[in-house]
Each structure stands twice: as C-alpha cells, then as structure tokens.
Amino acid sequence: MNVRKTHLRRYLLCAIVVPPARVVATTLCVEDPEGSTFQVSVFNYPGTALAPGKVLDTIFPNGSILAIREPTVIAGPDPREALVRVDSPSDIIFVRPTDEILRGVKWKYVMHASGPAFRPAAKWREVAELHYKERYYYAAAVAHTHAWELDSSRAQSLFLRGMAYFRGGYYSAALADAKALLELRAEQDTDLYLLGQCQYALGDYEAARSVFERVITRDAAIRSSASGYAKLCERRIEESRFGVYPWGITFKESLAPNFDIAEYVGPMKVISMPHRGGGRGVVTTRAVKAGELILVAKPVVYAFPSEREGHRYSHGLNFITKSPESPCASDAMWELVGKAACHPELVPLLNGLYAGPSYPPPPLEYPPSVSGGTKTRHPRIHEVDIDPEKLQNIYTYNAFIPRPISPMDSPDPSLDDPNNLPSALYLLPSLFNHACAGTASWQTFRHIMVIRALKNLDEGEELTLAYVTGRTAWDRQAALRNYGFECDCFLCMMDRKDGMRGCAIRNDLGGRGMLEAILPALRTGVAAARKRLCEIEGTYDPTRGLIRPASSIARQELALLYATQAEKDRLPDSIYWIQSIRIKMEALEALGMAVLDKSVSGPVKPELLDMVPLDLLSLKLLSAERDRYIELILSIASNFHSMGDFYRTTIWIRTSSWVHEIYTGGGTELYKLRHHEHLKKLNLYNFIVTGT
C-alpha cells in the first residue's frame, strides 16, 4: 500500500489485536492476514467522542475482524511508518467469523477465540448495563446487540437495546425495536410505553397519544407518566397543526436546557429560484401579516458552550473556509457525522441542502420523500454511505449561530464569548435566502428556531432572513464571504451608493456599541454629540432617505444627554424632556420606523388612543434591530411618564408591545416576562399595573 493514497475499489482486511485508545481519533492497532501490524485512526465514529477506554473496548473489542473500505494510507508520526485514516463510519465493516469474505483467508498468526469480542451473552448484558448506567448509550446498544445475537430467546435484550437507543437519541432505531418487540412477544405495557415515547420523539403525536391512552387504562405503575405524555401530545398536536403555542410557558421552559416543543410549517413553500446561489428559495403560500408565524424548526445538531460536558475541541479551525471557527461549531460538525450514521432516514434530507460550489447543485424539490422503515438496526451496520467531507461542507454553508431570546436585561453570559459562539444546523431554515434587510426575522427559544414575517407580504413573495449582521454593506459582505454571493437588499444598495469611503468614515465615527458610544458622550457633552451626529450624517448620500442606522445610534446618544439634563432639573415640563423625545423619534425613523404622531404635549387625538403612532404602510423594520426599537420606544414612554403625560406613556408602551409581537409574538404574557426588569428600571412596570 502506498503512502498518501486512497485505495479505490479495494478493502483492507484486518483484526484488532490491542485494546483501542483515544487521543483525537480512536486509535486501533490491527494486524492483516500476512501478519503486518499498523495503526488505524478512526474519526467521526458514533459513541466515541470523549469516550473512556472501556467504552471503546465495547465498540471496537479486541479480536474483532474489520473490513475497511477504500482505505486511505497516510504518513504516521514516525515517517518510516504509515497509518490508515478512516473518516466515515460506513467505511468500517465488522466481519463475522462465518461471513463469506473470510472464506479461504489464512492468517499468519493464529486468531484466538478469546478476549472482549468473544464474550458470552451474559457478560455482554453486564457490560451493557454498566454503559447504560453511565449514560454511554451507543455502547450500551452495541453490547445489547451482541447479547441478542448470541441469545435471541431473551427478548429483554431487544427491549433494553431499544431503551438505550431511545436514551441516546436514536429514535427511529428505538422505534423499530419497540415494534419488533410487539411482534416477538405478548404485548407488554413497557413495550407499548417505549413505542409511545419513540413516536412522540419523532413527532408522530397522534399515534403516540393513542398508545399512551392505552397504557393509562392498563398499568397503574406507569399511569401517571403515560398520562403526562398524553397531555403533552395534545399540546404538541395543537402546536404542529395550527402554530398555536403557549409562548409564555415556552419561554420559561427554554431557559433550561433540552426543552421541547413541536415543529410547525406555516404559509411557506420551497420553490426553484435559478437566480439564487443554491437555486431555491422560500415564498409565502398566501398573503401574510407582519408578525405572523412562518416556521418553527428544531436543529439536526446544535452545541452551546454551557451545555457541553466537555468540549471535543478547545479551539476550532474550518478546513473548508481556512479560518478559525467556534469550538461549538467543531463539536456540532463532529456530531453531525455520527447522527447521519445512526439515522439513515436523515441522510437524504441533509444531502438535499446546499453543499457549496465544489458539489453539484442540490435537487430543486425539498424536502425529498423519506421512508424511515421499520426493520431493526444493528448499531454497527450503516445502511447508507456517509460522506463526512460533504457533510462538513453542508454544515459550513448552512449553520446558524443561535441567539436565544432572554429577559431584556439578563442575557446568558455564556453566549458572550466571540470565540466560542453556539452553533446549530437546521433543515428548512437553510432554504431561506439571505437579505441583510430580510422580509422575515428569526430568533431561537434556546435551540429551537422561530421565524416570523417582518412585513405584510402577498402570496408568492420571497421570505428572506439575515444570516449575518454588520454596520455597513462592507462589514456584512466580509461576514458573507464564505457564501459566495453579494447581498442586493435595499440596505446594502444604499450603503454602496454612499461609497466605501463614506461607510469607512461612518464606521470610525459610529462603530462603537451603544454603551461605548454613550459613555464618552456623557463626558464630552451635547456639543460633541451634535458634532459627531453631523459628521455621521455627512457620510450619507443626500438621496439616501430616512434609513440611517449609524445616525440612529448618534441620535440616541444625544437624546440620552438631554434626558440626563432633564433629570437634573427635576422639572416635569423641562424643555430637555421634549428635546430628548423628539430626537428619539428621529432615531426611530433612522431605523425605518416612520412616526406619524410626533406631538410631545397638548391633547392626544382620540383616534390615536387605541393605535400605534407609526406609519404602518411605509414601515421598514430591520431584522437586526429588534431590541433597539423596543429600547428606544420604551425610553420615549419613560420620558413621557417623567413629564406626567400618562396618555402618551400608554401609547408608547403599547407601541413597544406591538413591535415585540411582530418580532417575537407571545402577547402580553411573554412581553412582560422578557421586559419585566427593564420596565421596572424605567419606572414603567408599576404604571402598567396601576396606571400611575
């Protein structure tokens, strides 16, 4: 075998002769029939991530015979030695002693029928129980499979394997075992309960409800938990059918890891778009209103810094983009290969996503039809070929950075590290094309993505999402460089009209965040803030129009200075309150929110008492500015409250709730849950409760 070569249309027959070990990959010492020994480095194999030696001994027991498909031979640490690298789980085939492939094969050294690979069924059951207790569920499934193959009269081994599959998240495999059990032995409530759990996990809520209702009438021992599942099924059916979610409850549940809700596909469909990079896009199937729920999607894989028991990677490097990446992204990418190996029904859905310019365009129709099948699965027999390189490309070109919604003044501190951002891959959300000024907005309840329309749309209009954020078109284009396209949304077109030099100057003047912008202003005063605002305004093309995000930050800075002076005056009719409010309204308009009623004193028009004071027809909400809108609007309400103008306070609080409903939904309950502390800080919460 030649070094640095993949031997196509060949396989390597070998036996494991030393217990496996793990450094980065799982390292096997193997021997071929001619007696030559060498190392095999196995990457991406299910159940091996961060696994101790006893788990590796179960997955790759000493004495096992392997056939490695199309082995790639590379130079080892010692240049005089070579090693075999295996990246795909489907390239490793465990050979039974009776398999035809071994006919006529003579081993130079006698293969002893002893060691871990030749344990009796009872011993495999002991090993499986140990792994299950320690939550190494894939290894437990492997051990139970050995026990079942050696003693198929004990159906309990199949049940316990199904439980291990279920606990490990291998739901379709667990479902197949549960169905097989119902055919193998007299119907048992534990088998039914496992069946219902699997159906629930796979989103077949009606079938699961039917099963749990049967269990409730039969087994008092699990009646309570089955009843709880049945109630959850009712909730999930309502969520998945009608998009009706108890968002307040969902928000509270999402603050803990591993919460669950049903997926929902609303008024959207995937269509062919030859002019787009991936050749497809998402459009509405009917007219929709701003704020309407479009999609709720669970990730295929995801990783959060706070939810990893131990990172597989302390740092990440993406070999496709040749740039650093979050360790969470590296973790999730590793997990994706293993998940595809254990969920063959998932592979067509993944292969239907855009894999970058190095691969043929994906099929125009999505999602493809997928048949999960019901036959039982051996954990080490992979039914479909897994291409890790393609999966890594798919992940690179489609992954999102989840941004979980949180209480406005209490963000999750674990998400602040720019070098270890969360990462997730979704299916249908990956079909939405990018626009910095998208027609839809996305956010996550922890790991579950929720997409809403950001404006009124007619039937057939495209739904777009902002993949990235940035202050100017050049900043955003730099973040988009790996996607291979240039954004042509109205926001980027306006920036390009301003010119690269103007945008660069604007970045220098207004590139700081709100806090960094405001603190210097408090020291330098109104004159300096006005000067900075004028300089930023000078970077915009005169024909640009109202939408000027950097100008909005500068105006908010100036407004804060006036509000600070008004607080010092301690006068409800201070002119500084009026100046602060007017400038904040201008800041809103610079974010695309045209204000119809700019009055700051006097009687309120009766028709405005139950409306929002905005021009809804010309509204151009920017998907990245959700919290800025609400922050500005509530500060206007707070200023009116300080002036004793309770009518206008009410109007602007209602406006903030209206904006929150468009971006996040959830009604008054979720609005209060998210903004409770911020409203208290602005002295508005008691006003909402008491009206004073």
Secondary structure as the mmCIF struct_conf table of DSSP 4:
data_model
#
loop_
_struct_conf.conf_type_id
_struct_conf.id
_struct_conf.beg_label_comp_id
_struct_conf.beg_label_asym_id
_struct_conf.beg_label_seq_id
_struct_conf.end_label_comp_id
_struct_conf.end_label_asym_id
_struct_conf.end_label_seq_id
TURN_TY1_P TURN_TY1_P1 VAL A 3 ARG A 4
STRN STRN1 LYS A 5 THR A 6
TURN_TY1_P TURN_TY1_P2 LEU A 8 ARG A 9
STRN STRN2 TYR A 11 ARG A 22
BEND BEND1 VAL A 23 ALA A 25
STRN STRN3 THR A 26 GLU A 31
TURN_TY1_P TURN_TY1_P3 PRO A 33 GLU A 34
BEND BEND2 GLY A 35 GLY A 35
STRN STRN4 THR A 37 VAL A 42
BEND BEND3 ASN A 44 ASN A 44
TURN_TY1_P TURN_TY1_P4 PRO A 46 GLY A 47
TURN_TY1_P TURN_TY1_P5 ALA A 49 LEU A 50
HELX_RH_AL_P HELX_RH_AL_P1 GLY A 53 ILE A 59
BEND BEND4 PHE A 60 PHE A 60
TURN_TY1_P TURN_TY1_P6 ASN A 62 GLY A 63
STRN STRN5 ILE A 65 ARG A 69
BEND BEND5 GLU A 70 GLU A 70
STRN STRN6 THR A 72 ALA A 75
BEND BEND6 PRO A 77 ASP A 78
TURN_TY1_P TURN_TY1_P7 PRO A 79 ARG A 80
STRN STRN7 ALA A 82 VAL A 86
HELX_RH_3T_P HELX_RH_3T_P1 PRO A 89 ASP A 91
STRN STRN8 ILE A 92 VAL A 95
HELX_LH_PP_P HELX_LH_PP_P1 ARG A 96 ARG A 96
TURN_TY1_P TURN_TY1_P8 PRO A 97 THR A 98
BEND BEND7 ASP A 99 ASP A 99
HELX_RH_3T_P HELX_RH_3T_P2 GLU A 100 LEU A 102
TURN_TY1_P TURN_TY1_P9 ARG A 103 GLY A 104
BEND BEND8 LYS A 108 TYR A 109
BEND BEND9 ALA A 113 ALA A 113
BEND BEND10 GLY A 115 GLY A 115
HELX_RH_3T_P HELX_RH_3T_P3 PRO A 116 PHE A 118
HELX_RH_AL_P HELX_RH_AL_P2 ALA A 121 LYS A 133
TURN_TY1_P TURN_TY1_P10 GLU A 134 ARG A 135
HELX_RH_AL_P HELX_RH_AL_P3 TYR A 137 LEU A 150
TURN_TY1_P TURN_TY1_P11 SER A 152 SER A 153
HELX_RH_AL_P HELX_RH_AL_P4 ALA A 155 ARG A 167
TURN_TY1_P TURN_TY1_P12 GLY A 168 GLY A 169
HELX_RH_AL_P HELX_RH_AL_P5 TYR A 171 LEU A 184
BEND BEND11 ARG A 185 ALA A 186
HELX_RH_AL_P HELX_RH_AL_P6 ASP A 189 ALA A 201
TURN_TY1_P TURN_TY1_P13 LEU A 202 GLY A 203
HELX_RH_AL_P HELX_RH_AL_P7 TYR A 205 ILE A 216
TURN_TY1_P TURN_TY1_P14 THR A 217 ARG A 218
BEND BEND12 ALA A 220 ALA A 220
TURN_TY1_P TURN_TY1_P15 ALA A 221 ILE A 222
HELX_RH_AL_P HELX_RH_AL_P8 ARG A 223 PHE A 242
HELX_RH_AL_P HELX_RH_AL_P9 TRP A 247 SER A 254
TURN_TY1_P TURN_TY1_P16 LEU A 255 LEU A 255
BEND BEND13 ALA A 256 ALA A 256
TURN_TY1_P TURN_TY1_P17 PRO A 257 ASN A 258
STRN STRN9 TYR A 264 VAL A 265
BEND BEND14 PRO A 267 PRO A 267
STRN STRN10 MET A 268 SER A 272
TURN_TY1_P TURN_TY1_P18 PRO A 274 HIS A 275
BEND BEND15 ARG A 276 ARG A 276
TURN_TY1_P TURN_TY1_P19 GLY A 277 GLY A 278
BEND BEND16 GLY A 279 GLY A 279
STRN STRN11 ARG A 280 THR A 284
BEND BEND17 THR A 285 ARG A 286
STRN STRN12 VAL A 288 VAL A 288
TURN_TY1_P TURN_TY1_P20 ALA A 290 GLY A 291
STRN STRN13 LEU A 293 ALA A 297
BEND BEND18 VAL A 300 VAL A 300
STRN STRN14 VAL A 301 ALA A 303
HELX_RH_3T_P HELX_RH_3T_P4 PRO A 305 GLU A 307
BEND BEND19 GLU A 309 GLY A 310
BEND BEND20 ARG A 312 ARG A 312
BEND BEND21 SER A 314 HIS A 315
STRN STRN15 GLY A 316 ASN A 318
TURN_TY1_P TURN_TY1_P21 PHE A 319 LYS A 322
STRN STRN16 SER A 323 GLU A 325
HELX_RH_AL_P HELX_RH_AL_P10 PRO A 327 CYS A 342
HELX_RH_3T_P HELX_RH_3T_P5 PRO A 344 LEU A 346
HELX_RH_AL_P HELX_RH_AL_P11 VAL A 347 ASN A 351
TURN_TY1_P TURN_TY1_P22 GLY A 352 GLY A 352
BEND BEND22 LEU A 353 LEU A 353
TURN_TY1_P TURN_TY1_P23 PRO A 357 SER A 358
BEND BEND23 TYR A 359 TYR A 359
HELX_LH_PP_P HELX_LH_PP_P2 PRO A 360 PRO A 363
BEND BEND24 LEU A 364 PRO A 367
HELX_LH_PP_P HELX_LH_PP_P3 PRO A 368 SER A 369
BEND BEND25 LYS A 375 LYS A 375
TURN_TY1_P TURN_TY1_P24 PRO A 379 ARG A 380
BEND BEND26 GLU A 383 VAL A 384
HELX_RH_AL_P HELX_RH_AL_P12 PRO A 388 ASN A 398
STRN STRN17 PHE A 400 PHE A 400
STRN STRN18 PRO A 404 PRO A 404
TURN_TY1_P TURN_TY1_P25 MET A 408 ASP A 409
HELX_RH_3T_P HELX_RH_3T_P6 PRO A 413 LEU A 415
TURN_TY1_P TURN_TY1_P26 PRO A 418 ASN A 419
BEND BEND27 ASN A 420 ASN A 420
STRN STRN19 SER A 423 LEU A 425
BEND BEND28 LEU A 427 LEU A 427
HELX_RH_3T_P HELX_RH_3T_P7 LEU A 428 LEU A 431
BEND BEND29 PHE A 432 PHE A 432
STRN STRN20 ASN A 433 HIS A 434
TURN_TY1_P TURN_TY1_P27 CYS A 436 ALA A 437
BEND BEND30 THR A 439 THR A 439
STRN STRN21 ALA A 440 PHE A 445
TURN_TY1_P TURN_TY1_P28 ARG A 446 HIS A 447
STRN STRN22 ILE A 448 ALA A 453
BEND BEND31 LEU A 454 LYS A 455
STRN STRN23 LEU A 457 LEU A 457
TURN_TY1_P TURN_TY1_P29 GLU A 459 GLY A 460
HELX_LH_PP_P HELX_LH_PP_P4 GLU A 461 GLU A 461
STRN STRN24 GLU A 462 GLU A 462
HELX_LH_PP_P HELX_LH_PP_P5 LEU A 463 LEU A 463
STRN STRN25 THR A 464 LEU A 465
BEND BEND32 TYR A 467 TYR A 467
BEND BEND33 ARG A 471 THR A 472
HELX_RH_AL_P HELX_RH_AL_P13 ALA A 473 ALA A 479
TURN_TY1_P TURN_TY1_P30 LEU A 480 LEU A 480
HELX_RH_3T_P HELX_RH_3T_P8 ARG A 481 TYR A 483
TURN_TY1_P TURN_TY1_P31 GLY A 484 GLY A 484
BEND BEND34 CYS A 489 CYS A 489
HELX_RH_AL_P HELX_RH_AL_P14 PHE A 490 ASP A 498
HELX_RH_AL_P HELX_RH_AL_P15 MET A 500 GLY A 510
BEND BEND35 ARG A 512 ARG A 512
HELX_RH_AL_P HELX_RH_AL_P16 MET A 514 THR A 524
HELX_RH_AL_P HELX_RH_AL_P17 VAL A 526 GLU A 537
TURN_TY1_P TURN_TY1_P32 GLY A 538 THR A 539
BEND BEND36 TYR A 540 TYR A 540
TURN_TY1_P TURN_TY1_P33 PRO A 542 THR A 543
BEND BEND37 ARG A 544 ARG A 544
BEND BEND38 LEU A 546 LEU A 546
HELX_RH_AL_P HELX_RH_AL_P18 PRO A 549 ASP A 569
TURN_TY1_P TURN_TY1_P34 ARG A 570 ARG A 570
TURN_TY1_P TURN_TY1_P35 PRO A 572 ASP A 573
HELX_RH_AL_P HELX_RH_AL_P19 ILE A 575 GLU A 589
TURN_TY1_P TURN_TY1_P36 ALA A 590 GLY A 592
STRN STRN26 VAL A 595 VAL A 595
BEND BEND39 LEU A 596 LEU A 596
BEND BEND40 SER A 601 GLY A 602
HELX_LH_PP_P HELX_LH_PP_P6 PRO A 603 LYS A 605
HELX_RH_3T_P HELX_RH_3T_P9 PRO A 606 LEU A 608
TURN_TY1_P TURN_TY1_P37 LEU A 609 ASP A 610
BEND BEND41 MET A 611 MET A 611
BEND BEND42 PRO A 613 PRO A 613
STRN STRN27 LEU A 614 LEU A 614
TURN_TY1_P TURN_TY1_P38 LEU A 616 LEU A 617
BEND BEND43 SER A 618 SER A 618
HELX_RH_3T_P HELX_RH_3T_P10 SER A 623 GLU A 625
HELX_RH_AL_P HELX_RH_AL_P20 ARG A 626 SER A 642
TURN_TY1_P TURN_TY1_P39 MET A 643 GLY A 644
HELX_RH_AL_P HELX_RH_AL_P21 PHE A 646 TYR A 663
TURN_TY1_P TURN_TY1_P40 THR A 664 THR A 664
HELX_RH_AL_P HELX_RH_AL_P22 GLY A 667 LYS A 681
TURN_TY1_P TURN_TY1_P41 LEU A 682 ASN A 683
HELX_RH_AL_P HELX_RH_AL_P23 TYR A 685 THR A 690
#
